[in-house]
Amino acid sequence: MYTEMFKSFSEQTEKSLAPYVKFNKLFTKNVEELTELQLAAVRAYTDLGLSQLKAVSEVKDVQSFAEFNSQQLETLTKLSQQLIDDSNKFTAVAQSFKTEVEELVAENVKQATPA
């Protein structure tokens, strides 16, 4: 008697907590993707900054200064493109998360609404 009651209670609890478990897994996946993107972005910006420090340390005369300045437009273009790419990646992750949460909510509303 008690075994069946506990089994029933356990099944009902598991069923009622299933949406929370799905959301937590979805949220964790999203945080993981965002963290990976942020680490990649930090790595890229750090590499760019270090390359600029190395380039400026090579300036020794007017000729090398002119070469350094001519490379700055290329560096700014590269930085702008990196910012655009990173922004697009973050937007894609956010949109994917939003879509998946909307699907989860719709599924749960459908299950909760009597037919």
Helices and strands as residue ranges (DSSP letters): H 2-57, H 62-112
